[in-house]
Amino acid sequence: MSETRNVTDARGRRILFCVLSVLDQARLALVVGRGGHPEDTQNAVFMQMATVAYAVTEIDGVPMSRPATHAQVMAAIGTLGDEGFAAVMRAMRAEMDETDEAARLAAERSVAKNSPATPTS
């Protein structure tokens, strides 16, 4: 599991979450697909909600265990609610934007470093 982040939702709840690794995302897809709901893995809106809920580790000091069944994913989404989902989603998007910007800057530095020097006349 990656580093934990925290956010406060509109209801004043302190929510801890982590950015999911590729392995975590694969596990989530397996959980969602089990129990007679494989079509939900193809539903982008549902998977976004499930991903946010799956990333939450704590709400107001109460630990949230990772859902292991489709029913537990649904319960986690319900516990998070609209306000919690919105707060965590905003924080996740901001983190992705920062990661994208860091990667862009690193690529620019690499190109500049590896470019042949401009010849002098």
N, C-alpha and C positions, 0 to 999 in steps of 0.2 A: 504494500500500500504506500502511496506517495505521501508527501507532507500534508498535514492537516491545515485547512484554512477555516476562518470563521466569518460569519456575517450575522447581522441582526435584521430580522424581517419586520414588516409593518406592524405586527402584533407585539413587537418588543422581545421576541424569542431570540436567544443566542443559538445559532445553528453552526455546528462544526461539520465540515465536509472535506473530502479529499478528491483530487483529480484522479480519475480512474486510469489505471494502466491498460495496455492492450489486453493483458491477461484478464484483468477485472472485467473488461468489456465483453470478452469471450464468455466468461462465466455468467455474466448477466444474460447474454443471448441464450445460453443453455437453460437458465432458470426460466426465462420468459417462454421459451419454446416447449418446455415440459408441461405436462398436465393437460394436454389437449388444446393448447393455444399456440401452435406454431405460426399461425397467420399474424400474430402480434409482433413477431420479429421483423415482419415486412412493413409494419405500420410505423412510419417515421415519427408521428406525433406521440404515439404511445411509447416508443423507445426513448424519445427525449425525456418524457416524464419519468419513465422507469430509470433512466441513467441518472437523472438528478436525485431521485429518491434513493437509489442504490449507493450513491456517493456520500450520503449523509451518515455521519457517525455518531452524532449526539445532538439533542435538542434540549436546551435549558438544563444541561448537566445530566440528562438522562441518556445513557448509551443506547444507540440504535444498532441492532445486529443486522448483518447483511441478509437480505431476503434470500430464502432458499427454495421458495415455491412461488408460483404465479400469484396465489392468494396473498402471500406475504408481500410481494411487490405492490399489489393493489392496496394493501393496508398501509404500507410505507408512504405511498403517494397520498393517501387520505390523511395520514398523520401530518405530513408536511403541509398540506393544504395550499390554497392559492398564494397566500402571502409568503410562505416558506419557499414554495417553488420559484416564485418570481425573484426573491432575494438571492437564492443560490444560483439560479440561471444567470442573473446579471453578473454575479461574481465570477462564475465559470467563463462567461463570454469575455469579461475584462481580462481574465488570466490568459485565455487563448489569444486575445489581441496582443497582449504583451509578449507572449511567446512568438507569435508571428513577426512582430516588429524586431525582436532580438535576432531571429533567424534571417530576416531581410538585411539587417545591418551587418551581420557576420558574413553573409554572401557578398555584400558590397565590398567589405574589407578584403575578402579573399580575392575577388576580381582585381581590385586595385593592387594588391600585393603581387599577384601573378601576371599582371600586364607588363608587356615590355615597356621600357622607359621611352618617353617621348624623345626622339632625336633632336639634338640642337642643331641649328643651322649656322 
